[in-house]
Amino acid sequence: MQTDSTNICERMGRSQELSEFKRGTVIGCHLCNKSISEISLLLNIPRSTVSGIMRKWKQQ
């Protein structure tokens, strides 16, 4: 039997992936010189997600 405190992964599940369109919108905002914070507020997604998308895009 598992208690609430023993299985944190089940309680804090991950959200769904961003669509290709939303990722493209993040890149487009970046190319228009928006900051990570501005993009996060505009698209209502976490800053960590925005920075992760930017990091992957820059490595290509």
N, C-alpha and C positions, 0 to 999 in steps of 0.2 A: 504494500500500500504506500502511495506517495502522498506526501503532504504538500501544501502550497509552497513551503520554503525549500523543498528539496528539488523541485523541477522548475527552475527559473526559465528555461528555454521554452517550455510550453506556455508559460504566462506571458512572455515578452515576444511573441511571434513576430516575424518579419513581415513588412507590408509587401505588396506586389511590386514588381519591377515597373520602372517608368516606361512609357511607350516610346517608340522611335521619334515620334513627333515632339513629345515633351523634351527628350534629350536634344533634339535639333533646335528647339526653342531656347534651351539653356545655352547652346553654342552660339546661336544667333545673338542673344543678349550679350554674351561675352565679346563677340566681334563688334558690337555697338558700344563697347567700352563701359558696360555696366559692371559694378563690383559684385562679388559673390553675395554679399548681404542684400544688395538691391535685387539681384536675380531671385534670391530666396524669397524675399517679400513679394515680388511681382507674381511669381508662379506658385506661391504657397507650398514650397517644398523645403525640407531641412537644408541648412547650410552645408552640412557634411555630405549630403547627396550632391549638391551643386559642385562642391570642390572635388568630389570623386569623379564626376562626369568630366570636369575640366582636366583633371590629371590624366584620365584615360585618353581623352581627345588629344592632349598635347604629346603623348607618348607615341601616337600613330605616325 
